[in-house]
Amino acid sequence: MPVFPISPPLPNDEAPVLLVLLPTVPADLAAQAWTVTTAMLNLLQTRLGAAIRVIRIDAASHPAVVRSFHGQALPAFVLLKHGIEVWRQQGLPEGESIVAELLSKALSAPVQAHIAQA
């Protein structure tokens, strides 16, 4: 009998990172929004596998991180490769074409050389 993992595979440390920046949600909608968004992002991570790590950052818990990306409107998502922004989009990463688009952006982004200083 085959064994299927319940959770998505853990992305590797060198994988590009997709930061999903989320707004503060009113208390009366927070539980429902959390459930729906978490399910959507878990499905996205499953579809991306180890190619891109999906990380959820909400403005209520991490306001300084969200502000540091100077987002004009939330939600938004930012694709980082080796800590360098390669693509940004407003809204949530959803829809049929988003996986292919994210993978394309991650693969086509130039890799910055890391130079060790003596």
N, C-alpha and C positions, 0 to 999 in steps of 0.2 A: 504494500500500500504506500503510495507516494506521500511525502510530508510537505505541506505547504506552510510557509511562515505566515503568522497572523499579522505581524507588523512589517513595514517596509524594511529592506536591508539598510544597515547603517552606512551612510555615505563615508567615503574616505576623507582624510584630512586635507588632501590636495584638491578636492572637488570644488568647483565654483559654488558660491553661496547665493541663494535667493533670499533676501530679506523682505518679508512682507510686513509693511508698516501699517498698523491699524489705528483708527481713531479711538478716543474714549467713547464708550457707548453708555447711554443713559441706563441707570440701574434696572429699570423695569424691562429693558430689552437685553440686558447683558447675558443672561444665561442662555437665551435662545440664540443670540448672535454668536456666542462662544461655541456652542454646539455645532451650528451650521458651518461656521468658518473653520473650525477644527476638522470636521469631517471632510470638507473640501480640500484643505491643505494636506491632510493625511492621504487622500486619494492622489493628489498631485505628486506628493513624495513617492508614493508607490509607483506611479507612472514614470517618474524620473529615475527611480532606482538610485544607484550610487553615483550617477552622473552629476547631479546638482543637489546640494543640501538645502532644504527649505527650512527657514527659521522665521518664526512669528515674533514680531516686536510690537507690543501695544503701547500706545501713548500714555495710558494710565500707569503702567508699571515701569516704563523706561522712557520718560519724556525727553531726557537729554539725548538719548540715542536717536529718537525720532526727529528731534530738532536738528541734530547734526547733519541730517540728509537734506535739509532745507526744502522739504516737500511743500508744495503749494496747496495741495489738497490730499486728504487721506480718505480711503486707503490708497496705497501705492506699493509698488514693489521695485526693488533695486537688485540687479544681478552684479555680483562682485566676483572677480577672478584674481586670486592672490592679493585680495584686499583692495583692488582697484575697480572702480565702477566701470562697467562695460555697457550697461543698458538700464534704462529706467522707464517705468510706465505707470500712469495713474490707474486706479481701479484695483480689482483683485485678479490674480492670475488664474483665469478660468476660461472655459470654452474649449472646443475641440482642437484648435490649432496651437494652443499655448505651449504644449509640451514640445512640439517640433520647433516652434519659434525660440523657446528658451535654449534648447539644445543647439540650435543653429547659432544663436548669439554667443553661447558659451564656447563653442568650438571655433568660431571665426575670430574671437577676440584675441589680439596679440598677447603673447606671454611676455611679461616684463622680466628682464634679467635681474636677478638678485645679486648684488655685488657686496661682498663682505669687506668691511673696512678694517684695516690693520691697526 
